Amino acid sequence: MSGSPAKTPRDSAVEARYLVMPQHANDAGIVFGGTVMSWIDMAAAMVAQRHCGLKVVTVSVDSLSFLAPCHVGDHIVLRASANYVGHTSMEVGVQVTRENPFTGQQVRTTTAYLTFVALDAREQPTPMPPLRLETPDDFRRHDHARLRVAARKELLQRLRPRP
Ligand SMILES: CC(C)(COP(=O)(O)OP(=O)(O)OC[C@H]1O[C@@H](n2cnc3c(N)ncnc32)[C@H](O)[C@@H]1OP(=O)(O)O)[C@@H](O)C(=O)NCCC(=O)NCCS
């Protein structure tokens, strides 16, 4: 771990909101997946930067499913927070909901998990400050993230080319 003090998920959480405009959508008025992915990456990167106060890079994004479409005129609300901190890497979870601006009705459209690595001045991985869990949600997200971290490590190990 770095010498920096621990931070809670609340300390670095980010909420972002976008209005879907015609340039974000296809000819059926449904938002492009790639546009939402870039908003997800940006919100999650800001969480990682706020957690460690260092340069960070996205090293992986778990498989993404789009559960419901978002249309031109919808609000897209992203809630991103730190789930887990390893040694030089951390997992950030992002919940994406579509909100009808007239009724306020919200529908979950995506949940994404991204891993970031903190870099030092030589752009080498460097330790992150620890994560201090406070709420039952923090503990639940952390438990689930540990399972995903273990699964990712096992998959990477299995897929590694053998000499
Ligand atoms: C991020 C990067 C510096 C990591 O280099 P590396 O040689 O894999 O470093 P390490 O093996 O020391 O791994 C560093 C951490 O990343 C984790 N990690 C590495 N590859 C991973 C992957 N595919 N998925 C999840 N975590 C991963 C490791 O488990 C380790 O975590 P820990 O220190 O918390 O245990 C390097 O892969 C890189 O520069 N990638 C490009 C990043 C980038 O440009 N992103 C923008 C995308 S366009």
The ligand as an SDF file (V2000), in Angstrom:
LIG
                    3D

 48 50  0  0  0  0  0  0  0  0999 V2000
   -1.6060   -0.6090  -16.8730 C   0  0  0  0  0  0  0  0  0  0  0  0
   -0.2170   -1.1710  -17.1540 C   0  0  0  0  0  0  0  0  0  0  0  0
    0.8300   -0.1230  -16.7910 C   0  0  0  0  0  0  0  0  0  0  0  0
   -0.0480   -2.3990  -16.2490 C   0  0  0  0  0  0  0  0  0  0  0  0
    1.1600   -2.9930  -16.5730 O   0  0  0  0  0  0  0  0  0  0  0  0
    1.4650   -4.4900  -16.1050 P   0  0  0  0  0  0  0  0  0  0  0  0
    2.8100   -4.8400  -16.6050 O   0  0  0  0  0  0  0  0  0  0  0  0
    0.3060   -5.3840  -16.4330 O   0  0  0  0  0  0  0  0  0  0  0  0
    1.5550   -4.3000  -14.5510 O   0  0  0  0  0  0  0  0  0  0  0  0
    1.4180   -5.3900  -13.4370 P   0  0  0  0  0  0  0  0  0  0  0  0
    1.5150   -6.7850  -13.9600 O   0  0  0  0  0  0  0  0  0  0  0  0
    2.3790   -4.9510  -12.3560 O   0  0  0  0  0  0  0  0  0  0  0  0
   -0.0800   -5.1920  -12.9130 O   0  0  0  0  0  0  0  0  0  0  0  0
   -0.4350   -4.0120  -12.2470 C   0  0  0  0  0  0  0  0  0  0  0  0
   -1.8050   -4.2100  -11.6340 C   0  0  0  0  0  0  0  0  0  0  0  0
   -2.7670   -4.2910  -12.6750 O   0  0  0  0  0  0  0  0  0  0  0  0
   -3.5250   -5.4750  -12.5570 C   0  0  0  0  0  0  0  0  0  0  0  0
   -3.8500   -5.9090  -13.9040 N   0  0  0  0  0  0  0  0  0  0  0  0
   -2.9760   -6.1160  -14.9090 C   0  0  0  0  0  0  0  0  0  0  0  0
   -3.6570   -6.5000  -16.0090 N   0  0  0  0  0  0  0  0  0  0  0  0
   -4.9600   -6.5410  -15.6890 C   0  0  0  0  0  0  0  0  0  0  0  0
   -6.1560   -6.8510  -16.3940 C   0  0  0  0  0  0  0  0  0  0  0  0
   -6.1480   -7.2120  -17.6790 N   0  0  0  0  0  0  0  0  0  0  0  0
   -7.3420   -6.7900  -15.7320 N   0  0  0  0  0  0  0  0  0  0  0  0
   -7.3920   -6.4060  -14.4300 C   0  0  0  0  0  0  0  0  0  0  0  0
   -6.2750   -6.0840  -13.7050 N   0  0  0  0  0  0  0  0  0  0  0  0
   -5.0860   -6.1570  -14.3380 C   0  0  0  0  0  0  0  0  0  0  0  0
   -2.6150   -6.4390  -11.8180 C   0  0  0  0  0  0  0  0  0  0  0  0
   -3.3860   -7.4570  -11.1680 O   0  0  0  0  0  0  0  0  0  0  0  0
   -1.9550   -5.5070  -10.8310 C   0  0  0  0  0  0  0  0  0  0  0  0
   -2.8550   -5.2150   -9.7700 O   0  0  0  0  0  0  0  0  0  0  0  0
   -2.3660   -5.1500   -8.1980 P   0  0  0  0  0  0  0  0  0  0  0  0
   -1.0660   -4.4100   -8.1600 O   0  0  0  0  0  0  0  0  0  0  0  0
   -3.4550   -4.3850   -7.5180 O   0  0  0  0  0  0  0  0  0  0  0  0
   -2.2490   -6.5570   -7.7360 O   0  0  0  0  0  0  0  0  0  0  0  0
   -0.0230   -1.5680  -18.6500 C   0  0  0  0  0  0  0  0  0  0  0  0
   -0.7980   -2.7240  -18.9090 O   0  0  0  0  0  0  0  0  0  0  0  0
   -0.4750   -0.4540  -19.5770 C   0  0  0  0  0  0  0  0  0  0  0  0
    0.2160    0.5490  -19.7200 O   0  0  0  0  0  0  0  0  0  0  0  0
   -1.6130   -0.6390  -20.2510 N   0  0  0  0  0  0  0  0  0  0  0  0
   -2.1830    0.4000  -21.1240 C   0  0  0  0  0  0  0  0  0  0  0  0
   -3.1350    1.2970  -20.3240 C   0  0  0  0  0  0  0  0  0  0  0  0
   -3.7940    2.2960  -21.2160 C   0  0  0  0  0  0  0  0  0  0  0  0
   -3.1650    2.8910  -22.0540 O   0  0  0  0  0  0  0  0  0  0  0  0
   -5.1060    2.4670  -21.0250 N   0  0  0  0  0  0  0  0  0  0  0  0
   -5.8910    3.2850  -21.8820 C   0  0  0  0  0  0  0  0  0  0  0  0
   -6.6470    2.3770  -22.7720 C   0  0  0  0  0  0  0  0  0  0  0  0
   -6.8200    2.9620  -24.3840 S   0  0  0  0  0  0  0  0  0  0  0  0
  1  2  1  0
  2  3  1  0
  2  4  1  0
  2 36  1  0
  4  5  1  0
  5  6  1  0
  6  7  2  0
  6  8  1  0
  6  9  1  0
  9 10  1  0
 10 11  2  0
 10 12  1  0
 10 13  1  0
 13 14  1  0
 14 15  1  0
 15 16  1  0
 15 30  1  0
 16 17  1  0
 17 18  1  0
 17 28  1  0
 18 19  1  0
 18 27  1  0
 19 20  2  0
 20 21  1  0
 21 22  1  0
 21 27  2  0
 22 23  1  0
 22 24  2  0
 24 25  1  0
 25 26  2  0
 26 27  1  0
 28 29  1  0
 28 30  1  0
 30 31  1  0
 31 32  1  0
 32 33  2  0
 32 34  1  0
 32 35  1  0
 36 37  1  0
 36 38  1  0
 38 39  2  0
 38 40  1  0
 40 41  1  0
 41 42  1  0
 42 43  1  0
 43 44  2  0
 43 45  1  0
 45 46  1  0
 46 47  1  0
 47 48  1  0
M  END
$$$$
